[in-house]
């Protein structure tokens, strides 16, 4: 199918200047040509007029848990089928908010991804990690009390949440290799591990170092052999140092970063994926959690991330947009609030790049495991997927515009319109 988008004021995801008067030709979901004059010899199946709007690339959220539609405790009381059905609502609403691609870093979104890719349900492209991999008593050991067993190999897990495949435990090099290869077999585009303590788990202190160097090295070597990379949940500085030295390429959160860690990230070209709006929300207890212990840990994380933003800016680190929202659809609906936080710390242009071309560059590190190798993402250029938004106003000048999803009037994914709220 051939589509023409005309009268385009274009932010291409890379350059700050807006290109005026563009014509964008799309063939079979990929942009074939961008020009400043219409080719009269070309015939199109559909013409879309973008006059009066700024056209930007489809947005990318590089840290989501798209299949998790409630608190961990609530999901622990759901069947896998219920969780899967609820995930379709989360996916559709993400797409309608302008996110045409997400990186899922820990949830069993296999059925959801297959259903989206086959056009059975609407949703963003998903770069999946599938089950996040953790040591026993690590951040992904989400047993809710100490009476619950955990023997995954014998099917004795008492936690429904863990049995559903959102998280998996692995101890020692052989188990780490097995669980890593299991996720690659399922179609993971990158592997997510938990390299340190977490704020939303009950039994692991925030400052712990999780996984030994030998375990980390085995996971990283396995994933590198498949042409992809490892991302790690991590807060504490010593844990970050070990992860970077052992080859982890994406630090999720990287909360208690210092100058030495920032310089190491710069030297090793390691990405950081923090979540500033979520940090502010949890620091102020605006996201429901299951216990006072979790509130106390998340408050500390929230305050630490706000300081970390200064180091990301100081060292011009590779940084991608992410939100890390877990909860009901009402919680996920706060996704676009991250744009106001990015504007505050990085300015509108850089904040927008973090959600477009920068995030696209990170996701394409999946290399041989890239589930969408036919086009670039996060940019509007010849050879990229035809993922575009029509925005009321210019978010390059004022990123707060994207904090209100109502300003995103048209969402196009793969050349197909999924949302159109323009007054005709």
C-alpha atoms as a printed R data frame, in Angstrom:
    type eleno elety resid chain resno       x       y       z
1   ATOM     1    CA   UNK     A     1   0.000   0.000   0.000
2   ATOM     2    CA   UNK     A     2   1.302   3.457  -0.956
3   ATOM     3    CA   UNK     A     3   0.534   6.422   1.305
4   ATOM     4    CA   UNK     A     4   1.394  10.103   0.865
5   ATOM     5    CA   UNK     A     5   1.616  12.494   3.804
6   ATOM     6    CA   UNK     A     6   1.647  16.074   2.557
7   ATOM     7    CA   UNK     A     7   2.136  19.577   3.958
8   ATOM     8    CA   UNK     A     8   4.489  18.255   6.624
9   ATOM     9    CA   UNK     A     9   6.365  20.385   9.175
10  ATOM    10    CA   UNK     A    10   8.896  17.755  10.199
11  ATOM    11    CA   UNK     A    11  11.046  17.056  13.228
12  ATOM    12    CA   UNK     A    12  13.039  14.060  12.040
13  ATOM    13    CA   UNK     A    13  14.164  12.897  15.489
14  ATOM    14    CA   UNK     A    14  17.759  14.026  14.987
15  ATOM    15    CA   UNK     A    15  18.009  17.659  13.892
16  ATOM    16    CA   UNK     A    16  16.605  20.512  15.953
17  ATOM    17    CA   UNK     A    17  15.467  22.521  12.931
18  ATOM    18    CA   UNK     A    18  11.931  21.863  11.673
19  ATOM    19    CA   UNK     A    19  11.776  21.091   7.948
20  ATOM    20    CA   UNK     A    20   8.845  22.820   6.301
21  ATOM    21    CA   UNK     A    21   6.734  21.795   3.319
22  ATOM    22    CA   UNK     A    22   7.713  18.129   3.147
23  ATOM    23    CA   UNK     A    23   6.045  15.263   1.303
24  ATOM    24    CA   UNK     A    24   6.526  11.820   2.846
25  ATOM    25    CA   UNK     A    25   5.955   8.717   0.716
26  ATOM    26    CA   UNK     A    26   5.262   5.420   2.463
27  ATOM    27    CA   UNK     A    27   5.326   1.962   0.904
28  ATOM    28    CA   UNK     A    28   4.334  -1.141   2.855
29  ATOM    29    CA   UNK     A    29   4.814   0.571   6.202
30  ATOM    30    CA   UNK     A    30   8.283   1.992   5.497
31  ATOM    31    CA   UNK     A    31   9.180   5.531   4.392
32  ATOM    32    CA   UNK     A    32  10.418   5.375   0.812
33  ATOM    33    CA   UNK     A    33  10.993   9.082   0.120
34  ATOM    34    CA   UNK     A    34  10.962  12.514   1.771
35  ATOM    35    CA   UNK     A    35  10.941  15.432  -0.634
36  ATOM    36    CA   UNK     A    36   9.996  19.101  -0.901
37  ATOM    37    CA   UNK     A    37   7.940  18.674  -4.025
38  ATOM    38    CA   UNK     A    38   5.278  16.254  -5.102
39  ATOM    39    CA   UNK     A    39   6.185  13.668  -7.711
40  ATOM    40    CA   UNK     A    40   3.298  13.868 -10.243
41  ATOM    41    CA   UNK     A    41   4.164  10.451 -11.638
42  ATOM    42    CA   UNK     A    42   3.476   8.692  -8.346
43  ATOM    43    CA   UNK     A    43   0.062   7.282  -7.530
44  ATOM    44    CA   UNK     A    44  -1.070   6.710  -3.963
45  ATOM    45    CA   UNK     A    45  -3.719   4.587  -2.311
46  ATOM    46    CA   UNK     A    46  -4.207   7.214   0.383
47  ATOM    47    CA   UNK     A    47  -3.272  10.857   0.953
48  ATOM    48    CA   UNK     A    48  -3.043  12.279   4.499
49  ATOM    49    CA   UNK     A    49  -2.830  16.041   5.073
50  ATOM    50    CA   UNK     A    50  -0.608  17.175   7.987
51  ATOM    51    CA   UNK     A    51  -1.160  20.926   7.553
52  ATOM    52    CA   UNK     A    52  -1.218  22.795  10.857
53  ATOM    53    CA   UNK     A    53   0.658  20.131  12.835
54  ATOM    54    CA   UNK     A    54   4.252  19.268  13.715
55  ATOM    55    CA   UNK     A    55   5.065  15.752  12.553
56  ATOM    56    CA   UNK     A    56   7.493  13.875  14.817
57  ATOM    57    CA   UNK     A    57   8.651  10.249  15.024
58  ATOM    58    CA   UNK     A    58   6.562   7.815  17.022
59  ATOM    59    CA   UNK     A    59   7.695   7.911  20.637
60  ATOM    60    CA   UNK     A    60   9.752   5.187  22.322
61  ATOM    61    CA   UNK     A    61   9.508   4.196  25.981
62  ATOM    62    CA   UNK     A    62  12.666   2.203  26.688
63  ATOM    63    CA   UNK     A    63  11.656   0.968  30.142
64  ATOM    64    CA   UNK     A    64   8.196  -0.538  30.406
65  ATOM    65    CA   UNK     A    65   6.505  -3.558  31.939
66  ATOM    66    CA   UNK     A    66   3.650  -3.633  29.487
67  ATOM    67    CA   UNK     A    67   1.961  -6.784  30.761
68  ATOM    68    CA   UNK     A    68   1.838  -5.630  34.388
69  ATOM    69    CA   UNK     A    69  -1.495  -3.915  34.959
70  ATOM    70    CA   UNK     A    70  -1.663  -3.791  38.764
71  ATOM    71    CA   UNK     A    71   0.525  -4.048  41.856
72  ATOM    72    CA   UNK     A    72   2.637  -7.182  42.281
73  ATOM    73    CA   UNK     A    73   0.473  -8.367  45.146
74  ATOM    74    CA   UNK     A    74  -2.683  -7.935  43.059
75  ATOM    75    CA   UNK     A    75  -1.182  -9.795  40.095
76  ATOM    76    CA   UNK     A    76  -0.161 -12.573  42.472
77  ATOM    77    CA   UNK     A    77  -3.896 -13.230  42.859
78  ATOM    78    CA   UNK     A    78  -4.662 -13.271  39.113
79  ATOM    79    CA   UNK     A    79  -4.479 -16.046  36.561
80  ATOM    80    CA   UNK     A    80  -2.094 -15.722  33.625
81  ATOM    81    CA   UNK     A    81  -5.112 -15.401  31.318
82  ATOM    82    CA   UNK     A    82  -6.458 -12.429  33.276
83  ATOM    83    CA   UNK     A    83  -3.082 -10.695  33.183
84  ATOM    84    CA   UNK     A    84  -2.821 -11.283  29.429
85  ATOM    85    CA   UNK     A    85  -6.276  -9.853  28.710
86  ATOM    86    CA   UNK     A    86  -5.592  -6.787  30.853
87  ATOM    87    CA   UNK     A    87  -2.297  -6.197  29.009
88  ATOM    88    CA   UNK     A    88  -4.176  -5.524  25.769
89  ATOM    89    CA   UNK     A    89  -5.749  -2.455  27.391
90  ATOM    90    CA   UNK     A    90  -2.340  -1.185  28.534
91  ATOM    91    CA   UNK     A    91  -0.912  -1.702  25.035
92  ATOM    92    CA   UNK     A    92  -3.747   0.058  23.209
93  ATOM    93    CA   UNK     A    93  -3.620   3.062  25.519
94  ATOM    94    CA   UNK     A    94   0.179   3.325  25.185
95  ATOM    95    CA   UNK     A    95  -0.196   3.497  21.422
96  ATOM    96    CA   UNK     A    96  -2.905   6.134  21.712
97  ATOM    97    CA   UNK     A    97  -0.559   8.215  23.898
98  ATOM    98    CA   UNK     A    98   1.920   8.239  21.011
99  ATOM    99    CA   UNK     A    99   4.253   5.388  21.956
100 ATOM   100    CA   UNK     A   100   4.648   3.344  18.786
101 ATOM   101    CA   UNK     A   101   7.575   1.328  20.199
102 ATOM   102    CA   UNK     A   102   8.443   0.164  23.708
103 ATOM   103    CA   UNK     A   103  11.196  -1.905  25.253
104 ATOM   104    CA   UNK     A   104   9.718  -4.275  27.823
105 ATOM   105    CA   UNK     A   105  12.279  -5.060  30.505
106 ATOM   106    CA   UNK     A   106  10.489  -7.702  32.515
107 ATOM   107    CA   UNK     A   107   7.061  -9.178  31.884
108 ATOM   108    CA   UNK     A   108   5.589 -12.132  30.066
109 ATOM   109    CA   UNK     A   109   4.317 -10.198  27.052
110 ATOM   110    CA   UNK     A   110   4.830 -13.033  24.552
111 ATOM   111    CA   UNK     A   111   1.167 -13.475  23.607
112 ATOM   112    CA   UNK     A   112   0.607  -9.729  23.566
113 ATOM   113    CA   UNK     A   113   3.535  -9.121  21.230
114 ATOM   114    CA   UNK     A   114   2.457 -11.874  18.851
115 ATOM   115    CA   UNK     A   115  -1.099 -10.493  18.807
116 ATOM   116    CA   UNK     A   116   0.110  -6.949  18.086
117 ATOM   117    CA   UNK     A   117   2.542  -8.020  15.369
118 ATOM   118    CA   UNK     A   118  -0.197 -10.038  13.657
119 ATOM   119    CA   UNK     A   119  -2.557  -7.014  13.832
120 ATOM   120    CA   UNK     A   120  -5.008  -8.880  16.049
121 ATOM   121    CA   UNK     A   121  -4.920  -6.177  18.744
122 ATOM   122    CA   UNK     A   122  -3.550  -2.594  18.559
123 ATOM   123    CA   UNK     A   123  -0.368  -1.735  20.401
124 ATOM   124    CA   UNK     A   124   3.229  -0.598  20.050
125 ATOM   125    CA   UNK     A   125   6.133  -2.581  18.658
126 ATOM   126    CA   UNK     A   126   7.664  -4.452  21.583
127 ATOM   127    CA   UNK     A   127  11.364  -5.113  22.115
128 ATOM   128    CA   UNK     A   128  10.926  -7.813  24.788
129 ATOM   129    CA   UNK     A   129  13.224  -9.130  27.485
130 ATOM   130    CA   UNK     A   130  10.482 -11.507  28.664
131 ATOM   131    CA   UNK     A   131  11.364 -12.820  32.131
132 ATOM   132    CA   UNK     A   132  13.796 -10.645  34.048
133 ATOM   133    CA   UNK     A   133  16.541 -12.831  35.539
134 ATOM   134    CA   UNK     A   134  17.435 -12.570  39.222
135 ATOM   135    CA   UNK     A   135  19.286 -14.424  41.920
136 ATOM   136    CA   UNK     A   136  17.331 -15.940  44.789
137 ATOM   137    CA   UNK     A   137  16.560 -13.152  47.284
138 ATOM   138    CA   UNK     A   138  17.310 -10.678  44.516
139 ATOM   139    CA   UNK     A   139  15.133  -7.869  43.248
140 ATOM   140    CA   UNK     A   140  13.035 -10.181  41.077
141 ATOM   141    CA   UNK     A   141  12.389 -12.672  43.863
142 ATOM   142    CA   UNK     A   142   8.853 -11.412  44.397
143 ATOM   143    CA   UNK     A   143   7.636 -13.899  46.948
144 ATOM   144    CA   UNK     A   144   5.306 -11.942  49.202
145 ATOM   145    CA   UNK     A   145   6.290 -13.639  52.472
146 ATOM   146    CA   UNK     A   146   8.903 -16.011  53.825
147 ATOM   147    CA   UNK     A   147   6.552 -18.999  53.888
148 ATOM   148    CA   UNK     A   148   6.418 -19.138  50.077
149 ATOM   149    CA   UNK     A   149   8.674 -21.711  48.459
150 ATOM   150    CA   UNK     A   150  10.792 -21.160  45.370
151 ATOM   151    CA   UNK     A   151  11.884 -24.210  43.422
152 ATOM   152    CA   UNK     A   152  11.240 -23.248  39.833
153 ATOM   153    CA   UNK     A   153  12.816 -26.398  38.394
154 ATOM   154    CA   UNK     A   154  10.281 -28.573  40.232
155 ATOM   155    CA   UNK     A   155   7.305 -26.278  39.639
156 ATOM   156    CA   UNK     A   156   6.921 -25.547  43.335
157 ATOM   157    CA   UNK     A   157   6.769 -21.760  43.235
158 ATOM   158    CA   UNK     A   158   4.024 -20.513  45.504
159 ATOM   159    CA   UNK     A   159   3.994 -17.108  43.824
160 ATOM   160    CA   UNK     A   160   1.516 -16.961  40.944
161 ATOM   161    CA   UNK     A   161   3.251 -13.780  39.780
162 ATOM   162    CA   UNK     A   162   6.521 -15.659  39.310
163 ATOM   163    CA   UNK     A   163   4.888 -18.747  37.793
164 ATOM   164    CA   UNK     A   164   3.360 -16.541  35.103
165 ATOM   165    CA   UNK     A   165   6.838 -15.981  33.639
166 ATOM   166    CA   UNK     A   166   7.360 -12.286  34.344
167 ATOM   167    CA   UNK     A   167  10.467 -13.071  36.391
168 ATOM   168    CA   UNK     A   168  12.742 -16.066  36.830
169 ATOM   169    CA   UNK     A   169  15.395 -17.028  39.377
170 ATOM   170    CA   UNK     A   170  18.832 -18.352  38.473
171 ATOM   171    CA   UNK     A   171  21.728 -19.083  40.825
172 ATOM   172    CA   UNK     A   172  25.195 -20.105  39.713
173 ATOM   173    CA   UNK     A   173  26.672 -20.051  36.243
174 ATOM   174    CA   UNK     A   174  24.835 -23.105  34.811
175 ATOM   175    CA   UNK     A   175  21.397 -21.800  35.843
176 ATOM   176    CA   UNK     A   176  22.229 -18.305  34.592
177 ATOM   177    CA   UNK     A   177  23.174 -19.709  31.209
178 ATOM   178    CA   UNK     A   178  20.038 -21.863  31.044
179 ATOM   179    CA   UNK     A   179  17.631 -19.041  31.953
180 ATOM   180    CA   UNK     A   180  19.344 -16.614  29.583
181 ATOM   181    CA   UNK     A   181  19.079 -19.046  26.702
182 ATOM   182    CA   UNK     A   182  15.447 -19.763  27.610
183 ATOM   183    CA   UNK     A   183  14.552 -16.085  27.097
184 ATOM   184    CA   UNK     A   184  16.486 -15.927  23.817
185 ATOM   185    CA   UNK     A   185  14.595 -19.023  22.666
186 ATOM   186    CA   UNK     A   186  11.312 -17.247  23.442
187 ATOM   187    CA   UNK     A   187  12.405 -14.335  21.239
188 ATOM   188    CA   UNK     A   188  13.932 -11.857  23.674
189 ATOM   189    CA   UNK     A   189  15.637  -8.982  21.883
190 ATOM   190    CA   UNK     A   190  17.839  -8.214  24.888
191 ATOM   191    CA   UNK     A   191  18.293  -9.791  28.314
192 ATOM   192    CA   UNK     A   192  17.232  -8.050  31.520
193 ATOM   193    CA   UNK     A   193  18.980  -8.947  34.760
194 ATOM   194    CA   UNK     A   194  18.815  -7.585  38.285
195 ATOM   195    CA   UNK     A   195  22.310  -6.572  39.334
196 ATOM   196    CA   UNK     A   196  21.425  -4.921  42.627
197 ATOM   197    CA   UNK     A   197  18.762  -4.346  45.241
198 ATOM   198    CA   UNK     A   198  15.387  -2.872  44.419
199 ATOM   199    CA   UNK     A   199  12.816  -0.564  45.891
200 ATOM   200    CA   UNK     A   200   9.686  -2.564  45.099
201 ATOM   201    CA   UNK     A   201  10.802  -5.951  46.486
202 ATOM   202    CA   UNK     A   202  10.486  -6.868  50.150
203 ATOM   203    CA   UNK     A   203  13.543  -8.880  51.100
204 ATOM   204    CA   UNK     A   204  16.611  -7.426  49.330
205 ATOM   205    CA   UNK     A   205  18.243  -4.275  50.736
206 ATOM   206    CA   UNK     A   206  18.614  -1.465  48.222
207 ATOM   207    CA   UNK     A   207  22.422  -1.321  48.394
208 ATOM   208    CA   UNK     A   208  23.113  -5.011  47.777
209 ATOM   209    CA   UNK     A   209  25.313  -6.217  44.939
210 ATOM   210    CA   UNK     A   210  23.499  -9.034  43.167
211 ATOM   211    CA   UNK     A   211  25.138 -11.634  40.950
212 ATOM   212    CA   UNK     A   212  28.801 -12.469  41.148
213 ATOM   213    CA   UNK     A   213  31.230 -11.415  38.458
214 ATOM   214    CA   UNK     A   214  31.326 -14.984  37.181
215 ATOM   215    CA   UNK     A   215  27.543 -15.134  36.823
216 ATOM   216    CA   UNK     A   216  27.413 -11.724  35.141
217 ATOM   217    CA   UNK     A   217  30.241 -12.608  32.794
218 ATOM   218    CA   UNK     A   218  28.493 -15.813  31.716
219 ATOM   219    CA   UNK     A   219  25.230 -14.000  30.971
220 ATOM   220    CA   UNK     A   220  26.926 -11.189  29.054
221 ATOM   221    CA   UNK     A   221  29.070 -13.592  27.014
222 ATOM   222    CA   UNK     A   222  26.033 -15.665  26.054
223 ATOM   223    CA   UNK     A   223  23.998 -12.646  24.963
224 ATOM   224    CA   UNK     A   224  26.957 -11.109  23.112
225 ATOM   225    CA   UNK     A   225  27.359 -14.377  21.198
226 ATOM   226    CA   UNK     A   226  23.796 -13.836  19.965
227 ATOM   227    CA   UNK     A   227  24.648 -10.314  18.819
228 ATOM   228    CA   UNK     A   228  22.669  -8.476  21.491
229 ATOM   229    CA   UNK     A   229  23.230  -6.879  24.904
230 ATOM   230    CA   UNK     A   230  22.356  -7.075  28.593
231 ATOM   231    CA   UNK     A   231  20.479  -4.398  30.521
232 ATOM   232    CA   UNK     A   232  20.517  -4.382  34.309
233 ATOM   233    CA   UNK     A   233  18.236  -3.028  37.005
234 ATOM   234    CA   UNK     A   234  20.656  -1.278  39.334
235 ATOM   235    CA   UNK     A   235  20.758   1.452  41.962
236 ATOM   236    CA   UNK     A   236  23.964   1.208  44.022
237 ATOM   237    CA   UNK     A   237  27.296   2.585  42.781
238 ATOM   238    CA   UNK     A   238  29.454  -0.499  43.563
239 ATOM   239    CA   UNK     A   239  26.965  -2.729  41.736
240 ATOM   240    CA   UNK     A   240  27.042  -0.384  38.726
241 ATOM   241    CA   UNK     A   241  30.844  -0.515  38.597
242 ATOM   242    CA   UNK     A   242  30.855  -4.323  38.504
243 ATOM   243    CA   UNK     A   243  28.112  -4.452  35.865
244 ATOM   244    CA   UNK     A   244  29.895  -2.001  33.573
245 ATOM   245    CA   UNK     A   245  33.221  -3.789  33.941
246 ATOM   246    CA   UNK     A   246  31.576  -7.111  33.053
247 ATOM   247    CA   UNK     A   247  29.987  -5.751  29.864
248 ATOM   248    CA   UNK     A   248  26.436  -4.658  30.727
249 ATOM   249    CA   UNK     A   249  25.433  -1.985  28.180
250 ATOM   250    CA   UNK     A   250  22.303  -0.428  29.695
251 ATOM   251    CA   UNK     A   251  21.835   0.615  33.325
252 ATOM   252    CA   UNK     A   252  18.181   0.820  34.303
253 ATOM   253    CA   UNK     A   253  17.758   3.553  36.924
254 ATOM   254    CA   UNK     A   254  21.483   4.030  37.811
255 ATOM   255    CA   UNK     A   255  20.220   5.968  40.803
256 ATOM   256    CA   UNK     A   256  23.176   6.485  43.127
257 ATOM   257    CA   UNK     A   257  25.654   7.367  40.398
258 ATOM   258    CA   UNK     A   258  28.752   9.404  41.234
259 ATOM   259    CA   UNK     A   259  31.357  11.107  39.059
260 ATOM   260    CA   UNK     A   260  33.521   7.983  38.830
261 ATOM   261    CA   UNK     A   261  30.596   5.858  37.626
262 ATOM   262    CA   UNK     A   262  29.535   8.577  35.177
263 ATOM   263    CA   UNK     A   263  33.033   8.714  33.687
264 ATOM   264    CA   UNK     A   264  33.056   4.905  33.409
265 ATOM   265    CA   UNK     A   265  29.715   5.006  31.557
266 ATOM   266    CA   UNK     A   266  31.145   7.608  29.215
267 ATOM   267    CA   UNK     A   267  34.308   5.596  28.555
268 ATOM   268    CA   UNK     A   268  32.468   2.298  27.952
269 ATOM   269    CA   UNK     A   269  29.549   3.883  25.996
270 ATOM   270    CA   UNK     A   270  27.039   2.524  28.483
271 ATOM   271    CA   UNK     A   271  23.456   3.768  28.340
272 ATOM   272    CA   UNK     A   272  21.444   4.935  31.322
273 ATOM   273    CA   UNK     A   273  17.657   4.709  31.398
274 ATOM   274    CA   UNK     A   274  16.295   6.636  34.401
275 ATOM   275    CA   UNK     A   275  12.696   7.581  35.158
276 ATOM   276    CA   UNK     A   276  12.455  11.069  36.623
277 ATOM   277    CA   UNK     A   277   8.694  11.642  36.685
278 ATOM   278    CA   UNK     A   278   8.127   8.253  38.277
279 ATOM   279    CA   UNK     A   279  10.852   9.113  40.794
280 ATOM   280    CA   UNK     A   280   8.998  12.255  41.786
281 ATOM   281    CA   UNK     A   281   5.713  10.363  42.030
282 ATOM   282    CA   UNK     A   282   7.090   7.607  44.240
283 ATOM   283    CA   UNK     A   283   9.066  10.053  46.390
284 ATOM   284    CA   UNK     A   284   5.760  11.749  47.135
285 ATOM   285    CA   UNK     A   285   3.837   8.478  47.578
286 ATOM   286    CA   UNK     A   286   1.653   9.116  44.535
287 ATOM   287    CA   UNK     A   287   1.899   5.508  43.230
288 ATOM   288    CA   UNK     A   288   0.200   2.796  45.349
289 ATOM   289    CA   UNK     A   289   2.544   0.187  46.854
290 ATOM   290    CA   UNK     A   290   1.892  -2.859  49.000
291 ATOM   291    CA   UNK     A   291   3.760  -2.014  52.223
292 ATOM   292    CA   UNK     A   292   5.451   0.703  54.272
293 ATOM   293    CA   UNK     A   293   8.846  -0.952  53.619
294 ATOM   294    CA   UNK     A   294   8.401  -0.351  49.911
295 ATOM   295    CA   UNK     A   295   7.367   3.266  50.410
296 ATOM   296    CA   UNK     A   296  10.515   3.938  52.450
297 ATOM   297    CA   UNK     A   297  12.798   2.401  49.809
298 ATOM   298    CA   UNK     A   298  11.095   4.118  46.881
299 ATOM   299    CA   UNK     A   299  11.298   7.517  48.573
300 ATOM   300    CA   UNK     A   300  15.073   7.120  48.776
301 ATOM   301    CA   UNK     A   301  15.261   6.103  45.102
302 ATOM   302    CA   UNK     A   302  13.117   9.050  44.078
303 ATOM   303    CA   UNK     A   303  15.378  11.552  45.778
304 ATOM   304    CA   UNK     A   304  18.549   9.880  44.432
305 ATOM   305    CA   UNK     A   305  17.424   9.943  40.802
306 ATOM   306    CA   UNK     A   306  16.883  13.687  40.869
307 ATOM   307    CA   UNK     A   307  20.559  14.174  41.816
308 ATOM   308    CA   UNK     A   308  21.661  11.650  39.196
309 ATOM   309    CA   UNK     A   309  20.133  13.779  36.421
310 ATOM   310    CA   UNK     A   310  22.813  16.393  37.047
311 ATOM   311    CA   UNK     A   311  25.549  13.857  36.258
312 ATOM   312    CA   UNK     A   312  23.817  12.661  33.084
313 ATOM   313    CA   UNK     A   313  23.795  16.257  31.877
314 ATOM   314    CA   UNK     A   314  27.314  17.071  33.138
315 ATOM   315    CA   UNK     A   315  28.922  14.157  31.262
316 ATOM   316    CA   UNK     A   316  26.493  14.125  28.321
317 ATOM   317    CA   UNK     A   317  25.830  10.429  28.902
318 ATOM   318    CA   UNK     A   318  23.883   8.237  26.509
319 ATOM   319    CA   UNK     A   319  20.395   8.478  27.969
320 ATOM   320    CA   UNK     A   320  17.079   7.069  26.786
321 ATOM   321    CA   UNK     A   321  13.503   7.890  27.777
322 ATOM   322    CA   UNK     A   322  11.824   5.410  30.119
323 ATOM   323    CA   UNK     A   323   8.974   5.437  32.611
324 ATOM   324    CA   UNK     A   324   8.960   2.139  34.586
325 ATOM   325    CA   UNK     A   325   5.265   2.422  35.397
326 ATOM   326    CA   UNK     A   326   3.629  -0.650  36.910
327 ATOM   327    CA   UNK     A   327   0.027  -0.673  38.032
328 ATOM   328    CA   UNK     A   328  -3.508  -0.105  36.887
329 ATOM   329    CA   UNK     A   329  -4.314   1.697  33.632
330 ATOM   330    CA   UNK     A   330  -4.653   4.871  35.717
331 ATOM   331    CA   UNK     A   331  -0.997   4.526  36.771
332 ATOM   332    CA   UNK     A   332   0.192   3.781  33.234
333 ATOM   333    CA   UNK     A   333  -1.725   6.874  32.080
334 ATOM   334    CA   UNK     A   334   0.955   8.987  33.801
335 ATOM   335    CA   UNK     A   335   3.437   7.906  31.094
336 ATOM   336    CA   UNK     A   336   3.556  11.250  29.279
337 ATOM   337    CA   UNK     A   337   4.346  13.133  32.499
338 ATOM   338    CA   UNK     A   338   7.961  12.066  31.944
339 ATOM   339    CA   UNK     A   339   8.239  14.682  29.186
340 ATOM   340    CA   UNK     A   340   7.861  17.560  31.653
341 ATOM   341    CA   UNK     A   341  10.559  16.021  33.850
342 ATOM   342    CA   UNK     A   342  12.911  15.597  30.870
343 ATOM   343    CA   UNK     A   343  12.350  19.211  29.872
344 ATOM   344    CA   UNK     A   344  13.254  20.349  33.376
345 ATOM   345    CA   UNK     A   345  16.569  18.464  33.408
346 ATOM   346    CA   UNK     A   346  17.638  18.421  29.756
347 ATOM   347    CA   UNK     A   347  15.600  20.969  27.848
348 ATOM   348    CA   UNK     A   348  12.968  20.310  25.213
349 ATOM   349    CA   UNK     A   349  15.168  19.299  22.264
350 ATOM   350    CA   UNK     A   350  17.400  16.855  24.106
351 ATOM   351    CA   UNK     A   351  14.459  15.480  26.081
352 ATOM   352    CA   UNK     A   352  12.579  14.799  22.847
353 ATOM   353    CA   UNK     A   353  15.617  13.128  21.274
354 ATOM   354    CA   UNK     A   354  15.819  10.790  24.264
355 ATOM   355    CA   UNK     A   355  12.347   9.521  23.367
356 ATOM   356    CA   UNK     A   356  13.009   9.276  19.633
357 ATOM   357    CA   UNK     A   357  16.382   8.809  17.916
358 ATOM   358    CA   UNK     A   358  18.382   8.225  21.122
359 ATOM   359    CA   UNK     A   359  16.029   5.504  22.344
360 ATOM   360    CA   UNK     A   360  15.962   4.053  18.831
361 ATOM   361    CA   UNK     A   361  19.744   3.798  18.851
362 ATOM   362    CA   UNK     A   362  19.634   1.921  22.157
363 ATOM   363    CA   UNK     A   363  16.992  -0.546  20.981
364 ATOM   364    CA   UNK     A   364  18.902  -1.312  17.801
365 ATOM   365    CA   UNK     A   365  21.782  -2.643  19.943
366 ATOM   366    CA   UNK     A   366  19.764  -5.866  19.891
367 ATOM   367    CA   UNK     A   367  21.489  -6.606  16.587
368 ATOM   368    CA   UNK     A   368  20.889 -10.187  15.485
369 ATOM   369    CA   UNK     A   369  17.934 -10.442  17.893
370 ATOM   370    CA   UNK     A   370  16.201  -7.304  16.586
371 ATOM   371    CA   UNK     A   371  12.522  -8.257  16.091
372 ATOM   372    CA   UNK     A   372  12.016  -5.373  13.641
373 ATOM   373    CA   UNK     A   373  15.075  -5.317  11.371
374 ATOM   374    CA   UNK     A   374  13.272  -3.986   8.269
375 ATOM   375    CA   UNK     A   375  13.402  -0.317   9.294
376 ATOM   376    CA   UNK     A   376  14.884   2.285  11.610
377 ATOM   377    CA   UNK     A   377  12.845   3.495  14.577
378 ATOM   378    CA   UNK     A   378  12.744   6.776  16.458
379 ATOM   379    CA   UNK     A   379  13.402   8.770  13.295
380 ATOM   380    CA   UNK     A   380  11.517   9.947  10.235
381 ATOM   381    CA   UNK     A   381  13.833   9.306   7.306
382 ATOM   382    CA   UNK     A   382  14.022   7.215   4.181
383 ATOM   383    CA   UNK     A   383  14.218   3.585   5.279
384 ATOM   384    CA   UNK     A   384  12.585   4.098   8.647
385 ATOM   385    CA   UNK     A   385   9.304   2.607   9.757
386 ATOM   386    CA   UNK     A   386   6.437   4.994   9.007
387 ATOM   387    CA   UNK     A   387   5.763   5.652  12.696
388 ATOM   388    CA   UNK     A   388   4.701   9.282  13.069
389 ATOM   389    CA   UNK     A   389   2.664  11.607  15.259
390 ATOM   390    CA   UNK     A   390   0.790  14.776  14.333
391 ATOM   391    CA   UNK     A   391   1.256  17.123  17.275
392 ATOM   392    CA   UNK     A   392  -0.602  20.312  18.044
393 ATOM   393    CA   UNK     A   393   2.227  22.802  18.676
394 ATOM   394    CA   UNK     A   394   5.994  22.370  18.468
395 ATOM   395    CA   UNK     A   395   7.437  20.031  21.144
396 ATOM   396    CA   UNK     A   396  10.999  20.837  20.032
397 ATOM   397    CA   UNK     A   397  10.427  24.291  21.527
398 ATOM   398    CA   UNK     A   398   8.233  23.167  24.416
399 ATOM   399    CA   UNK     A   399   8.313  19.516  25.473
400 ATOM   400    CA   UNK     A   400   5.468  20.098  27.925
401 ATOM   401    CA   UNK     A   401   3.197  19.808  24.892
402 ATOM   402    CA   UNK     A   402   3.716  16.036  24.866
403 ATOM   403    CA   UNK     A   403   2.895  15.771  28.563
404 ATOM   404    CA   UNK     A   404  -0.732  16.141  27.491
405 ATOM   405    CA   UNK     A   405  -1.623  13.209  25.196
406 ATOM   406    CA   UNK     A   406  -4.563  15.217  23.827
407 ATOM   407    CA   UNK     A   407  -2.021  17.308  21.909
408 ATOM   408    CA   UNK     A   408  -1.087  14.146  19.983
409 ATOM   409    CA   UNK     A   409  -3.941  14.195  17.506
410 ATOM   410    CA   UNK     A   410  -2.813  11.553  15.014
411 ATOM   411    CA   UNK     A   411  -0.856   8.366  15.669
412 ATOM   412    CA   UNK     A   412   0.493   6.518  12.634
413 ATOM   413    CA   UNK     A   413   2.280   3.187  13.035
414 ATOM   414    CA   UNK     A   414   3.652   1.419  10.000
415 ATOM   415    CA   UNK     A   415   1.803   3.838   7.717
416 ATOM   416    CA   UNK     A   416  -1.575   3.008   9.301
417 ATOM   417    CA   UNK     A   417  -3.584   5.519  11.339
418 ATOM   418    CA   UNK     A   418  -4.404   4.169  14.810
419 ATOM   419    CA   UNK     A   419  -5.682   7.430  16.307
420 ATOM   420    CA   UNK     A   420  -7.142  10.548  14.685
421 ATOM   421    CA   UNK     A   421  -8.854  13.145  16.875
422 ATOM   422    CA   UNK     A   422  -8.603  16.058  14.436
423 ATOM   423    CA   UNK     A   423 -11.731  18.070  13.851
424 ATOM   424    CA   UNK     A   424 -12.621  17.533  10.219
